Amino acid sequence: MGQARPGRPAERRRLILNPQSGQADHANHVRLLAIQYGFPVVETEHQGHAVELAKQAATDDVDLLAVCGGDGTVHEVVHGLSAVDALDTLRLCIVPAGTENIVAGDLGIETSDDGFAVAEHGETRQLDVGMVNDEPFVMSAVAGLPAAVSEATTPELKRRFGSFAFVVGGLKEGLTFDGLEVTINA
């Protein structure tokens, strides 16, 4: 259980932590912050695991779910919540720890400390979630070469080169990319 704030009952909180995000050097600091802010921690063990952990959080009636990782981890959590129709049943907070952290940055959350501060004292905002082929997305959806580059930019490349890994992935994919035919029904 989270700590009760004045005028509020205790919340059921949980943090989904991807210890391999970004440079994989954030986990110990985030675990300490989670203790300080009253978030029990569950950790991802493989790609796609955050989907299952998010579904479980919804099943367990978590009120405030924090996700620590990068944009891929955030995407997995949103995918899991969408799969069990729980996007409107809990509050989601991002604790950035990825390579780029585009979603967190767009929301003004720059550091893991900021993420916990927002969870504790920040305003709640309602965001639209888009859907492409029953796949939810927040902020943006990519297809074609940008999606191929994102897929080719492995966690190993990100750890080795940081943000420059996307340039390496882009060069690799640019040599073999054949194009994309798209039909949009709006």
N, C-alpha and C positions, 0 to 999 in steps of 0.2 A: 504494500500500500504506500502511496505517496504521502507526503506530509500535508497536514491540513493547513490551509491558509486562513487568515481571519475572515470570517463570514462565509467560508466554503467548507464543505465536507471533504474528507480525504478522497483523493482520486485513485483509481486503479491505473497505475502507470507501468510502462514497459519500454525498454530500449532494445531495438534490434541493432546490433553492432556487427559491421563487416570489418574484421580486423585486417583484411588484406587490401582494403581500398587504398588508393593513392600510393604513398610511399611505404605503407604498412608500418608506420611508426607512431600511430596515434592511440592504440588500444589501451595502454596502461593509463594514460592521462584521462581518456574518456571513461574508463571504469571508475576512476576516482571521482570524477564529476558526477557520474551516475549515482554513486553512493551519497554524495553531498546533496543531490537534488531528489533522492528517493525514487530512483528508477531501477527496478530489477533488470538485469541484463541477460539477453539471450544472444548468442553469437551465430553468425552464418558459418557453415562448414564447407559450402561448395556453391558454385554458380546456380542460381535458381532457388536456393534455400530460403531467401528472404520472402519469397512468395508464400511458402508454407508457414513461415513464422508469422507473417501478417495475418493469414487466415486464422491461425491459432489465437492471435491476440484478439481478433474480432469475436471468435467463439468464446473466449474467456471474458468478454465484456470489458476490455480495457477502455478507459476513458481518454487517456492521453498516450499516444504512441509516438515515440521518438525514433528516428532512423538515422544511424550514423554510418556514413559511407559516401560514395559518390553518386553521380546521376544514375548510374546503372542500378545501384542498390535502391535508390528512391523509386526508380521505375518498377523494380520487382515488388516493392511494398505496395505501391499503388495498384499494380496488377493483382496482387493477392487480395487486397481489400475490395477491389472491383469484382473479383470472381465470387465473393461471398456477399455481394451487395452491401458492403459496410462502409462505403466512402462517406456517407452522411451520419454514421453512428459514433464516430470518435474523432478526436482532434489529432492531427499529424504534425509533428515538428521535425525539422531537418537539422541534424548536427553534421556539418560538412567535414568530410575527411577524404574526399576523392582527389583525382588529378585536376579536374577543372571546376567542379561544383557550380555548374551553370544555374541550376534551379535555385540553390541556396543563395548564390550571389545576386540573382535577380530579385530575391526577397529581402536582400540586405543582411543576410546572415553570412558573415565572413569567416568565423572561427568556430571551433567546437565550444568554446566558452560562450560565444554569442548564441549558439543554438540552445544551450541549456538556459541561458538568461531569457531568451524568447519563450521557451517552454514555461518558465516560471512566471514571467512578468509581462510578456508581450501581448499585443492585441491579436485576437483571432480574426483571420481573414478567410473568406470563402473563395476558393479558386475553381474555375471550370476545369473539367477533365475531358479531353477530347478522346475520340475512339476511331481507330483505323482497323478494319477487319476484326472487330471485337477485342482489339488490343488498346488499353488505355494509355494516354500520354499526358504529361503536364508540361506546359510552356511551349514545347515544339515537338514536331515529328519529322523525322528525316527519312528519305528514300534515295535510291540510286547510289551515286558515288559517295556522298557523305555517310550513308548507312554502311556501305561496304568498307569505308575507311574506319569507321567506328568499330566494326566487327573485327577488322584486321589488327587493330591496336590492342594487343594482348596485355594482360596485367604485367607480364614480364617486361614488355617494352615500356610500359608506363613507369614501372619501378626503376628501370635503367635510365630512361631519358626524360621522365616527367612529361610536361606538356609537349615537348619536341617529339614524343612518340607518335603523335597524330600526324606530324609531317612525314615521319618514316612510313607509317601506315598508308598515308596518302600517295606517296611516291610508289610504293609497292602496288597498291590497287590501281593507280592511274595507268600503269603499264598494261594491265589486263582487262580493265573494265570495258564492257561491250555496250553499255547504255541501258535504258530502262523505258519500257512502254507503260504509261500511266493513264488510267481512266478515273476521273473524279466525278462522283455524283454528290451534289450538294443539295 
